[in-house]
C-alpha cells in the first residue's frame, strides 16, 4: 500500500472515530471540504503542514496518520 493510501485510510478512520463529518474536519483545520474528500480518496497528496493541521484537530500525532500498521 502506498503512503498516500495509508494516509487516506488513517485519516478517514480517525475522522470517523471523532464522529466528525468531512465538513466539520475541514472547517476546524481551515481547509476545503472537497480537499478532505480528495485526501480520503487518495486523489491528492497532503503537505506536511496539512498533515500536522489535521492531526491537531483529530488529536493524534502526525505519525499516526502515516503509520501503515495503524488501525
C-alpha positions as CSV (number, residue, x, y, z in Angstrom):
1,X,0.0,0.0,0.0
2,X,1.4,3.4,-0.9
3,X,1.8,6.1,1.7
4,X,-1.0,8.2,0.1
5,X,-3.4,5.3,0.5
6,X,-2.2,4.7,4.1
7,X,-2.8,8.4,4.9
8,X,-6.3,8.3,3.3
9,X,-7.3,5.2,5.3
10,X,-6.0,6.5,8.6
11,X,-7.5,10.0,8.0
12,X,-10.9,8.5,7.4
13,X,-10.7,6.2,10.4
14,X,-9.5,8.9,12.7
15,X,-12.2,11.3,11.5
16,X,-14.9,8.8,12.0
17,X,-13.5,7.9,15.4
18,X,-14.0,11.5,16.4
19,X,-17.5,11.5,14.8
20,X,-16.6,14.4,12.6
21,X,-18.0,15.0,9.1
22,X,-15.7,15.9,6.3
23,X,-17.1,19.4,6.5
24,X,-16.5,19.7,10.3
25,X,-12.9,18.5,10.0
26,X,-12.3,20.8,7.1
27,X,-13.7,23.8,9.0
28,X,-11.6,23.1,12.1
29,X,-8.4,22.5,10.0
30,X,-9.0,25.6,7.8
31,X,-9.2,23.6,4.5
32,X,-12.0,23.0,2.0
33,X,-14.3,20.0,2.4
34,X,-13.7,18.9,-1.1
35,X,-10.0,18.7,-0.2
36,X,-10.7,16.4,2.7
37,X,-12.8,14.2,0.4
38,X,-9.9,14.1,-2.2
39,X,-7.4,13.2,0.6
40,X,-9.6,10.4,1.8
41,X,-9.8,9.1,-1.8
42,X,-6.0,9.3,-2.4
43,X,-6.6,11.9,-5.1
44,X,-4.2,14.4,-3.6
45,X,-1.1,14.1,-1.5
46,X,-1.2,16.2,1.6
47,X,1.6,18.6,2.5
48,X,3.5,18.1,5.8
49,X,1.7,21.2,7.1
50,X,-1.7,19.8,6.2
51,X,-0.9,16.5,7.9
52,X,0.1,18.5,11.1
53,X,-3.2,20.6,11.0
54,X,-5.4,17.5,10.5
55,X,-3.6,15.6,13.3
56,X,-4.0,18.5,15.7
57,X,-7.8,18.6,15.0
58,X,-8.0,14.8,15.3
59,X,-5.9,14.8,18.5
60,X,-3.4,12.3,17.2
61,X,0.3,12.5,16.3
62,X,1.0,13.3,12.6
63,X,2.9,10.0,12.5
64,X,-0.3,8.2,13.4
65,X,-1.9,9.4,10.1
66,X,1.1,8.0,8.2
67,X,1.5,4.7,10.1
68,X,0.8,1.7,7.8
69,X,0.1,-0.5,10.8
70,X,-2.4,1.9,12.4
71,X,-5.9,0.6,12.8
